[in-house]
Amino acid sequence: MVVGAVALGPNLPRRVGLAVQGAAMLAASWWCVVNLWRCREAHCAVTGPGWAVLGVVALAGAAVGHSVLHGAEAAGFVIVLAAGFCFQWLWHRRRGTTALGRGR
């Protein structure tokens, strides 16, 4: 649903689209932060804060009436996702687990 909302955003009126994208990114961020707390998945340490920042930036764009990122909100979402999974891959290679700290 989040990916769909982020992809739909550019097809809506500018302010509405940015608001939808921002809300979707904040929802994804919340999910990752909760997941990080619950099971310590390494990618969530990157995606949670990353999507929170993007969500706030998108909502700021909705407030001012234009994209602060020149329409690259969806690309930013994918970049944060890729960065999170690259971090998790590196963490797993080094530590032998996808969990941060002690655990699984």
Protein Blocks (a to p, Z undefined) as FASTA:
>chain_A
ZZmmmmmmmmpcfklmmmmmmmmmmmmmmmmmmmmmmnopaklmmmmmmmmmmmmmmmmm
mmnopafkgopmmmmmmmmmmmmmmmmmmmmmmnopabecjdZZ
